[in-house]
Structure formats: C-alpha cells, structure tokens
Amino acid sequence: MTTRFGSHVLPGEDGFRTVLALGAGAALVGFAIAAFIPRQRPAGPDALPAADPARAAEATGAQA
C-alpha cells in the first residue's frame, strides 16, 4: 500500500482506495444509525388540553 519516492515512503493508490472504502463504509453505517433516530413531531391539536379552563388547569397542575 506504499510506494517509494526517493528516500521517502508515500501512500500508494491501493492505500488511497482502502481509506476511501473505509470512509464510505463509515458514512453508510452513520447514515443507517441516523435513519433510526426518531424525529420530534410538532404538537398537534390532540396534544393540547380542551378549551375548558378547569380541565386545562387540572392537566397542568395550576390553580384555577
């Protein structure tokens, strides 16, 4: 995976391809993990208490 350039040893083409393949594999694994993280969903109308102030205070624990 290396080549000589005078007295220096440099990475060869196979080394670059190996590192590129490892990076691509790591990116795919990261994408797969991120795809299973649940998203936050905006609160819909069912998430809010009814318009009745007594029920709203009861749900939040506030004094009416």
DSSP file (Angstrom, degrees, kcal/mol; ACC not computed):
  #  RESIDUE AA STRUCTURE BP1 BP2  ACC     N-H-->O    O-->H-N    N-H-->O    O-->H-N    TCO  KAPPA ALPHA  PHI   PSI    X-CA   Y-CA   Z-CA
    1    1 A M              0   0    0      0, 0.0    11,-3.3     0, 0.0    14,-0.3   0.000 360.0 360.0 360.0   6.5    0.0    0.0    0.0
    2    2 A T  E     -A   11   0A   0      9,-0.3     2,-0.3    13,-0.1    11,-0.1  -0.863 360.0-158.0-126.6 163.3    3.0    2.3   -0.2
    3    3 A T  E     -A   10   0A   0      7,-3.1     7,-3.3    -2,-0.3     2,-0.4  -0.979  21.3-119.3-137.2 151.4    5.4    3.4   -2.9
    4    4 A R  E     -A    9   0A   0     -2,-0.3     2,-0.4     5,-0.2     5,-0.2  -0.750  20.8-176.3 -94.4 136.6    8.9    4.8   -2.6
    5    5 A F  E >   -A    8   0A   0      3,-3.2     3,-1.7    -2,-0.4     2,-0.5  -0.823  69.5 -58.5-128.9  90.3    9.8    8.3   -3.9
    6    6 A G  T 3  S-     0   0    0     -2,-0.4    -1,-0.0     1,-0.3     0, 0.0  -0.616 120.2 -19.1  70.2-123.1   13.5    8.6   -3.4
    7    7 A S  T 3  S+     0   0    0     -2,-0.5     2,-0.3    -3,-0.1    -1,-0.3   0.397 123.4  92.0 -94.7   3.2   14.2    8.1    0.2
    8    8 A H  E <   -A    5   0A   0     -3,-1.7    -3,-3.2     2,-0.0     2,-0.5  -0.736  66.2-143.2-101.0 146.2   10.5    8.8    1.2
    9    9 A V  E     -A    4   0A   0     -2,-0.3    -5,-0.2    -5,-0.2    -2,-0.0  -0.942  25.1-177.5-107.3 123.3    7.7    6.3    1.5
   10   10 A L  E     -A    3   0A   0     -7,-3.3    -7,-3.1    -2,-0.5     2,-0.1  -0.833  34.4 -92.7-119.0 155.5    4.4    7.6    0.3
   11   11 A P  E     -A    2   0A   0      0, 0.0    -9,-0.3     0, 0.0     2,-0.1  -0.433  44.2-139.4 -65.4 140.4    0.9    6.0    0.3
   12   12 A G     >  -     0   0    0    -11,-3.3     4,-1.9    -2,-0.1     5,-0.2  -0.290  29.2 -91.9 -91.6-179.1    0.1    4.2   -2.9
   13   13 A E  H  > S+     0   0    0      1,-0.2     4,-2.3     2,-0.2     5,-0.2   0.871 126.0  55.1 -63.0 -37.5   -3.1    4.0   -5.0
   14   14 A D  H  > S+     0   0    0      1,-0.2     4,-2.3     2,-0.2    -1,-0.2   0.876 105.6  52.9 -63.8 -36.5   -4.2    0.9   -3.1
   15   15 A G  H  > S+     0   0    0    -14,-0.3     4,-2.4     2,-0.2    -1,-0.2   0.917 109.3  48.1 -64.1 -43.2   -3.8    2.8    0.2
   16   16 A F  H  X S+     0   0    0     -4,-1.9     4,-2.4     1,-0.2    -2,-0.2   0.909 112.2  49.2 -63.8 -41.5   -6.0    5.7   -1.0
   17   17 A R  H  X S+     0   0    0     -4,-2.3     4,-2.5     2,-0.2    -2,-0.2   0.892 110.7  50.8 -65.3 -38.6   -8.6    3.3   -2.3
   18   18 A T  H  X S+     0   0    0     -4,-2.3     4,-2.4     2,-0.2    -2,-0.2   0.937 112.4  45.3 -64.1 -46.4   -8.6    1.4    1.0
   19   19 A V  H  X S+     0   0    0     -4,-2.4     4,-2.5     1,-0.2    -2,-0.2   0.891 112.6  51.8 -65.2 -39.0   -9.0    4.6    3.1
   20   20 A L  H  X S+     0   0    0     -4,-2.4     4,-2.4     2,-0.2    -1,-0.2   0.910 110.5  48.4 -63.0 -42.4  -11.7    5.8    0.7
   21   21 A A  H  X S+     0   0    0     -4,-2.5     4,-2.4     2,-0.2    -2,-0.2   0.899 111.4  49.9 -65.5 -40.5  -13.6    2.5    1.1
   22   22 A L  H  X S+     0   0    0     -4,-2.4     4,-2.4     2,-0.2    -2,-0.2   0.914 111.8  48.4 -63.4 -42.4  -13.3    2.6    4.9
   23   23 A G  H  X S+     0   0    0     -4,-2.5     4,-2.2     2,-0.2    -2,-0.2   0.902 111.6  49.2 -64.3 -41.4  -14.6    6.2    4.9
   24   24 A A  H  X S+     0   0    0     -4,-2.4     4,-2.2     2,-0.2    -2,-0.2   0.902 111.5  49.7 -65.2 -40.4  -17.5    5.3    2.6
   25   25 A G  H  X S+     0   0    0     -4,-2.4     4,-2.3     2,-0.2    -2,-0.2   0.907 110.6  49.5 -63.9 -41.6  -18.4    2.3    4.9
   26   26 A A  H  X S+     0   0    0     -4,-2.4     4,-2.4     1,-0.2    -2,-0.2   0.885 109.9  51.7 -65.0 -38.2  -18.3    4.5    8.0
   27   27 A A  H  X S+     0   0    0     -4,-2.2     4,-2.4     2,-0.2    -1,-0.2   0.901 110.1  48.9 -64.8 -40.4  -20.6    7.1    6.3
   28   28 A L  H  X S+     0   0    0     -4,-2.2     4,-2.4     2,-0.2    -2,-0.2   0.900 111.3  49.2 -66.3 -40.4  -23.1    4.3    5.4
   29   29 A V  H  X S+     0   0    0     -4,-2.3     4,-2.3     2,-0.2    -2,-0.2   0.921 112.0  49.3 -64.0 -42.9  -23.1    3.0    8.9
   30   30 A G  H  X S+     0   0    0     -4,-2.4     4,-2.5     1,-0.2    -2,-0.2   0.894 111.0  49.7 -62.1 -40.6  -23.6    6.5   10.3
   31   31 A F  H  X S+     0   0    0     -4,-2.4     4,-2.0     2,-0.2    -2,-0.2   0.911 110.0  50.7 -64.1 -42.3  -26.4    7.1    7.9
   32   32 A A  H  X S+     0   0    0     -4,-2.4     4,-0.6     2,-0.2    -2,-0.2   0.900 112.4  46.4 -64.0 -40.6  -28.1    3.8    8.9
   33   33 A I  H >< S+     0   0    0     -4,-2.3     3,-1.1     1,-0.2     4,-0.2   0.930 112.8  49.5 -66.3 -44.8  -27.8    4.7   12.6
   34   34 A A  H >< S+     0   0    0     -4,-2.5     3,-1.2     1,-0.3    -2,-0.2   0.801 101.4  64.1 -65.7 -28.7  -29.2    8.2   12.0
   35   35 A A  H 3< S+     0   0    0     -4,-2.0    -1,-0.3     1,-0.2    -2,-0.2   0.752 101.9  50.6 -67.4 -22.4  -32.1    6.9   10.0
   36   36 A F  T << S+     0   0    0     -3,-1.1    -1,-0.2    -4,-0.6    -2,-0.2   0.408  81.9 106.2 -97.4   2.1  -33.4    5.1   13.1
   37   37 A I  S <  S-     0   0    0     -3,-1.2     2,-0.0    -4,-0.2    -3,-0.0  -0.715  76.6-120.5 -79.6 124.6  -33.3    8.1   15.4
   38   38 A P        -     0   0    0      0, 0.0     2,-0.2     0, 0.0    -2,-0.1  -0.349  22.8-129.0 -69.5 146.2  -36.9    9.3   15.9
   39   39 A R        -     0   0    0      1,-0.0     2,-0.5    -2,-0.0     0, 0.0  -0.551  21.1-108.7 -88.1 156.4  -37.8   12.8   14.9
   40   40 A Q        -     0   0    0     -2,-0.2    -1,-0.0     0, 0.0     0, 0.0  -0.738  35.0-149.6 -80.7 131.5  -39.6   15.3   17.1
   41   41 A R        -     0   0    0     -2,-0.5     3,-0.1     1,-0.0     2,-0.0  -0.830  19.9-108.2-103.0 141.4  -43.1   15.8   15.8
   42   42 A P        -     0   0    0      0, 0.0     2,-0.3     0, 0.0    -1,-0.0  -0.362  43.6 -97.0 -65.2 147.0  -44.9   19.1   16.2
   43   43 A A        -     0   0    0      1,-0.1     5,-0.0     2,-0.1     0, 0.0  -0.470  43.5-153.3 -67.1 128.0  -47.6   19.1   18.8
   44   44 A G    >>  -     0   0    0     -2,-0.3     3,-1.2    -3,-0.1     4,-0.5  -0.286  35.2 -88.4 -91.7-178.5  -51.0   18.5   17.1
   45   45 A P  G >4 S+     0   0    0      0, 0.0     3,-0.6     0, 0.0    -2,-0.1   0.759 125.0  60.9 -65.7 -23.4  -54.4   19.6   18.3
   46   46 A D  G 34 S+     0   0    0      1,-0.2     4,-0.1     4,-0.0    -3,-0.0   0.719  94.8  63.1 -74.5 -19.9  -54.8   16.4   20.3
   47   47 A A  G <4 S+     0   0    0     -3,-1.2    -1,-0.2     2,-0.1    -4,-0.1   0.720  91.6  76.9 -78.2 -20.3  -51.7   17.2   22.4
   48   48 A L  S << S-     0   0    0     -3,-0.6     3,-0.1    -4,-0.5     8,-0.0  -0.642  88.0-110.2 -91.2 147.8  -53.3   20.3   23.9
   49   49 A P        -     0   0    0      0, 0.0    -1,-0.1     0, 0.0     7,-0.1  -0.210  47.3 -82.2 -67.1 166.9  -56.0   20.1   26.7
   50   50 A A        -     0   0    0      1,-0.1     6,-0.1     2,-0.1    -4,-0.0  -0.122  42.2-103.0 -64.9 167.7  -59.6   21.1   25.9
   51   51 A A  S    S+     0   0    0     -3,-0.1    -1,-0.1     4,-0.1     3,-0.0   0.587  90.2 110.7 -71.2  -9.8  -60.7   24.7   25.9
   52   52 A D     >  -     0   0    0      1,-0.2     4,-2.3     2,-0.1     3,-0.3  -0.546  64.5-148.3 -68.0 117.8  -62.3   24.2   29.3
   53   53 A P  H  > S+     0   0    0      0, 0.0     4,-2.6     0, 0.0     5,-0.2   0.834  95.0  55.7 -60.7 -32.3  -60.1   26.2   31.8
   54   54 A A  H  > S+     0   0    0      2,-0.2     4,-2.1     1,-0.2     5,-0.1   0.919 110.4  44.0 -67.0 -41.9  -60.8   23.8   34.6
   55   55 A R  H  > S+     0   0    0     -3,-0.3     4,-2.3     2,-0.2    -1,-0.2   0.878 113.3  52.2 -68.7 -37.0  -59.5   20.9   32.6
   56   56 A A  H  X S+     0   0    0     -4,-2.3     4,-1.8     2,-0.2     6,-0.3   0.920 111.8  45.5 -65.1 -42.9  -56.5   22.9   31.4
   57   57 A A  H  X>S+     0   0    0     -4,-2.6     4,-1.5     1,-0.2     5,-1.3   0.882 112.7  51.8 -66.5 -37.5  -55.6   23.9   34.9
   58   58 A E  H  <5S+     0   0    0     -4,-2.1    -2,-0.2    -5,-0.2    -1,-0.2   0.892 109.9  49.0 -64.8 -39.6  -56.1   20.3   36.1
   59   59 A A  H  <5S+     0   0    0     -4,-2.3    -1,-0.2     1,-0.2    -2,-0.2   0.846 117.9  39.2 -70.3 -34.1  -53.8   19.0   33.3
   60   60 A T  H  <5S-     0   0    0     -4,-1.8    -1,-0.2    -5,-0.2    -2,-0.2   0.610 108.1-120.0 -92.4 -12.3  -51.0   21.5   34.0
   61   61 A G  T  <5 +     0   0    0     -4,-1.5    -3,-0.2     1,-0.3    -4,-0.1   0.612  65.0 141.3  84.6  11.7  -51.3   21.3   37.8
   62   62 A A      < -     0   0    0     -5,-1.3     2,-0.4    -6,-0.3    -1,-0.3  -0.430  58.2-103.7 -84.5 161.6  -52.1   25.0   38.1
   63   63 A Q              0   0    0      1,-0.1    -1,-0.1    -2,-0.1    -5,-0.0  -0.712 360.0 360.0 -84.6 134.1  -54.6   26.6   40.5
   64   64 A A              0   0    0     -2,-0.4    -1,-0.1   -10,-0.1   -10,-0.0   0.432 360.0 360.0 -88.5 360.0  -57.9   27.6   38.8
